[in-house]
Amino acid sequence: MLKNALIILAEGFEEIEATTVIDVLRRASISVTVCGLRGILVTGSRGIKVQADIELEAFNDDFDALILPGGSKGAQNLSESQRLQSLIKKADQEGKIIAAICAAPAVVLAPLGILDGKTATCFPGMEDDFSDKTKFSRENVVLDGNLITSRGPGTAIEFALKVVERLIGPDIVKDLRKKLLA
């Protein structure tokens, strides 16, 4: 059964985190829908423009994983979206995979209480935004239940592979690691 992932891009997103995840998931034959938070053309933190497949407001399909790249401005923009907040809460209630990297765990998920009672990681120093109900880990990628968190751009491949593993299983990850030299 084909798995579907939804990745949300907001102005100021971290390009490495977004494009690496999109690439790795598509190599694993996972259907990836790239949603622009506010528009189809989204500019990343380094000025790279990415054309999304659809605007978040127009998205109404189902998905198996919700992925949130970081970048401090991008994460801040994500955190201000009521539509996204509702989508995150619904995904969490349904036990769907929620994957966030860099600033996104601290800036987007922590204020919603999604990290409460979980172990999570984020970009170094941003763990101060975690509540005292969240156990911080310095691991590059942390899996706790339906939640996957990661530290930043340098951990993007490992993060993407963990999403693939949770969606499809470890066998495809072994093959991808060989092909990616990861």
C-alpha positions as CSV (number, residue, x, y, z in Angstrom):
1,M,0.0,0.0,0.0
2,L,1.4,3.4,-1.1
3,K,2.2,5.6,1.9
4,N,1.6,9.4,1.8
5,A,3.7,12.1,3.4
6,L,2.8,15.7,3.7
7,I,5.6,18.2,4.1
8,I,4.8,21.8,4.9
9,L,7.1,24.7,3.7
10,A,6.8,28.2,5.2
11,E,8.8,31.2,4.2
12,G,12.3,30.9,5.8
13,F,12.3,27.0,5.8
14,E,15.7,25.3,6.0
15,E,16.4,24.1,2.5
16,I,18.6,21.1,3.3
17,E,16.0,19.7,5.7
18,A,13.1,20.1,3.3
19,T,14.7,18.9,0.1
20,T,16.6,16.0,1.6
21,V,13.5,14.6,3.2
22,I,11.5,15.0,0.0
23,D,14.2,13.3,-2.0
24,V,14.8,10.4,0.3
25,L,11.1,9.7,0.7
26,R,10.5,9.8,-3.0
27,R,13.5,7.4,-3.5
28,A,11.6,5.0,-1.2
29,S,8.5,5.3,-3.4
30,I,6.5,7.3,-0.8
31,S,4.1,9.7,-2.2
32,V,5.2,13.2,-1.0
33,T,2.9,16.2,-1.2
34,V,4.7,19.5,-0.7
35,C,2.4,22.1,0.7
36,G,3.2,25.8,0.8
37,L,1.9,27.4,4.0
38,R,0.9,30.6,2.3
39,G,1.2,30.2,-1.4
40,I,2.8,27.9,-3.9
41,L,6.2,29.6,-4.3
42,V,8.1,29.4,-1.0
43,T,11.5,31.0,-0.3
44,G,13.8,29.2,2.1
45,S,16.3,30.6,4.6
46,R,19.1,30.8,2.0
47,G,16.9,32.4,-0.7
48,I,16.2,29.2,-2.6
49,K,12.7,29.2,-4.0
50,V,10.7,26.0,-4.1
51,Q,7.4,25.5,-5.9
52,A,5.0,23.5,-3.7
53,D,2.5,21.1,-5.1
54,I,-0.4,22.8,-3.4
55,E,-1.2,25.5,-0.8
56,L,-2.0,24.2,2.7
57,E,-5.5,25.8,2.7
58,A,-6.4,23.8,-0.4
59,F,-5.1,20.4,0.9
60,N,-7.8,18.0,2.1
61,D,-6.3,14.6,1.3
62,D,-5.3,12.0,3.8
63,F,-1.6,11.3,4.8
64,D,0.4,8.9,6.9
65,A,3.1,11.3,8.0
66,L,3.3,15.0,8.6
67,I,6.8,16.5,8.2
68,L,7.9,20.0,9.4
69,P,11.3,21.3,8.4
70,G,12.9,23.9,10.6
71,G,14.8,27.1,10.0
72,S,14.0,29.6,12.7
73,K,11.9,31.9,10.6
74,G,10.2,29.0,8.8
75,A,9.4,27.3,12.1
76,Q,8.0,30.6,13.5
77,N,5.8,31.0,10.4
78,L,4.6,27.4,10.8
79,S,3.8,28.0,14.5
80,E,1.5,30.9,13.6
81,S,-0.8,28.9,11.3
82,Q,-4.1,27.9,13.0
83,R,-4.8,25.5,10.1
84,L,-1.5,23.8,10.7
85,Q,-2.0,23.7,14.4
86,S,-5.3,21.9,13.9
87,L,-3.8,19.5,11.4
88,I,-1.0,18.6,13.9
89,K,-3.4,18.0,16.8
90,K,-5.6,15.8,14.6
91,A,-2.6,13.8,13.3
92,D,-1.4,13.3,16.9
93,Q,-4.9,12.2,18.0
94,E,-5.0,9.7,15.1
95,G,-1.5,8.4,15.9
96,K,0.0,9.5,12.6
97,I,3.7,10.1,12.3
98,I,4.6,13.6,13.1
99,A,8.2,14.4,12.1
100,A,9.9,17.7,13.0
101,I,13.5,18.8,12.6
102,C,15.7,21.7,13.8
103,A,13.7,24.6,15.3
104,A,10.3,22.9,14.5
105,P,10.1,20.6,17.5
106,A,10.6,23.5,19.9
107,V,8.8,26.3,18.1
108,V,5.9,24.4,16.5
109,L,5.3,21.2,18.5
110,A,6.2,22.2,22.1
111,P,3.6,25.0,22.4
112,L,0.9,22.6,21.3
113,G,1.8,20.1,24.1
114,I,2.7,17.4,21.4
115,L,6.0,16.8,23.1
116,D,4.6,16.5,26.6
117,G,5.5,13.1,28.1
118,K,7.8,12.3,25.2
119,T,11.6,12.3,24.6
120,A,12.6,14.7,21.8
121,T,15.4,16.6,20.3
122,C,15.9,19.9,18.4
123,F,18.4,22.4,17.3
124,P,21.0,22.9,20.1
125,G,19.9,25.6,22.6
126,M,16.2,25.5,21.5
127,E,15.5,22.8,24.1
128,D,14.9,25.7,26.5
129,D,11.5,26.0,24.8
130,F,10.5,22.5,25.8
131,S,8.2,22.2,28.8
132,D,9.4,20.4,31.9
133,K,7.1,17.5,30.7
134,T,9.5,16.8,27.7
135,K,12.7,14.8,28.1
136,F,15.4,16.3,26.0
137,S,17.8,14.1,24.2
138,R,21.1,15.0,22.4
139,E,20.7,12.2,19.9
140,N,20.6,13.2,16.2
141,V,17.2,11.6,15.7
142,V,14.7,10.6,18.3
143,L,11.7,8.3,17.9
144,D,9.1,8.3,20.6
145,G,5.8,6.7,19.7
146,N,4.4,8.5,16.6
147,L,6.9,11.4,17.0
148,I,10.2,11.7,15.2
149,T,12.4,14.7,16.0
150,S,15.9,15.7,14.8
151,R,18.6,18.3,15.4
152,G,19.2,20.1,12.1
153,P,20.6,20.2,8.6
154,G,23.4,17.8,9.2
155,T,21.0,15.1,10.5
156,A,18.5,15.4,7.6
157,I,19.4,12.1,5.9
158,E,19.2,10.2,9.1
159,F,15.9,11.9,9.9
160,A,14.5,11.1,6.5
161,L,15.6,7.5,6.8
162,K,13.8,7.2,10.2
163,V,10.6,8.5,8.6
164,V,11.0,5.9,5.8
165,E,11.6,3.1,8.3
166,R,8.4,4.0,10.3
167,L,6.3,4.2,7.1
168,I,7.6,1.2,5.2
169,G,10.1,-0.8,7.4
170,P,13.8,-1.3,7.9
171,D,14.5,-3.4,4.7
172,I,14.0,-0.4,2.4
173,V,16.2,1.7,4.7
174,K,19.1,-0.8,4.3
175,D,18.9,-0.5,0.5
176,L,18.6,3.3,0.7
177,R,21.6,3.6,3.0
178,K,23.7,1.7,0.4
179,K,22.6,3.9,-2.5
180,L,23.0,7.1,-0.5
181,L,26.3,6.1,1.0
182,A,24.7,6.9,4.4
